[in-house]
Amino acid sequence: MKAVLCKEFGGPEKLVVEDIATPTPGDGEVRLRIHACGVNFGDTLIIQGTYQVKPPLPFSPGMECAGEISEVGGGVKGYKVGDRVLAMTGHGGFAQEVVVDAKMLIPIPQSMSFEHAAAFPVAYGTSHVGLDYRAGLKSGETLLVLGAAGGVGLTAVEIGKAMGATVIAAASSAEKLEVCKQYGADHLINYSEEDIRDRVKEITNGKGADVIYDPVGGDAFDAAMRSIAWEGRLVVIGFASGRVPEAKANILLVKNVSVVGFYWGSYNIKKPQVVMQSMKTLLDWYESGKIKPHVSHTIPMEKAGDALEMMIQRKSTGKVVLTLD
C-alpha cells in the first residue's frame, strides 16, 4: 500500500510517498481502508518533532480518518468488514490503510460523507469538550473565539451557537470573517485592523467575554486576557501564532479568572468516556442539521505536503481533507 511518510523531522517538503507493507490487525484492532483523512495543525507539528507525541521514525502523520473496515482482529465485537467508521488514529492516517484500536472507532451515519467524517473528530471534539466540559459555557454567556476561521475555531463558533452563547468571532481578514458569519457568529473582529480588547468591550457594553477560546496564543492571547469578564474562563487550545504566552497573575486575581489548559488527545487515554459521549452528542447534532463541517479544500493524499503547507500559511478556512481513490 502507499503511505505518506515522515522519515526525518522537518517541514512538509521532507515528506515522501512510498510503498510499505499492508499492516495486519492484532487482537482488539481492525484494519481500515481509508477514503479520507483530516489535516490538522498538529500534523504540522508532529512532522517537526515539536508535538506532544513523538512517534518513532518513520511514521505517517494523520490524526483522524474515515473509511471502511477491511479486516477485523481477534476479540473485536460490534464491527465487521465493510462497516463505515471514523477513526481517531493519533498518527498513521496519511495512508491507504491503517490499523486502529477498535476502541478508537465510531460508526458514522449513512448521511455522513467520508470527507465530513474525516473532518469531524479532532476539530469538533476539541471545541465541544473544551467549551462544555472544561469551560462550562452556559446559554446566554458571551464567547470570544480567536482564530475563528481555522479548523477548531470555526467549530467553536458553530458549537458556541448550538449551546446558546452569543459568539464573537475574531480572525485576520474580512474573507475569513465572512465564513464565520455564515456559521453563526453574532459579532466579528478583524484583528489585523481592530483592537480585540476595545471591540470586545464595545460589543459587551464593558462587561467582557465570559469564555475565551484560544488556539492562537501570542498577542491575541494578551489582548483577550484584557477583555475577559469577571469570573471569565480562558481555554488554551494551542499556539498557532508561534508564541507561547504567559498569563498575568494580577488579572487572574482581580477578575477571579480561570485559565484552563486543554489537550483533547489526552482524554482518549485518560477519560475516553468523555470523548465518546461528546462524539455521540455531536453526531446527533450532525444528523439533525445543527452542525455541518466546513471543508475548504480536498486534496489528493500524494499532495499531503501541499496541504500541510497550506495549514502553515493559514490559507485555508475550516478543514482541509486528504482524499484517496
Secondary structure, DSSP 8 states (H G I E B T S, - for coil): -EEEEB-SSS-GGG-EEEE-------TTEEEEEEEEEEE-HHHHHHTTT-SS----SSB---SEEEEEEEEE-TT--S--TT-EEEEE-SS--SBSEEEEEGGGEEE--TTS-HHHHHTSHHHHHHHHIIIIIIT---TT-EEEETTTTSHHHHHHHHHHHHTT-EEEEEESSHHHHHHHHHTT-SEEEETTTS-HHHHHHHHTTTS-EEEEEESS-HHHHHHHHTTEEEEEEEEE---TTS------HHHHHHHT-EEEE--HHHHHHH-HHHHHHHHHHHHHHHHTTS----EEEEEEGGGHHHHHHHHHTT--SBEEEEE--
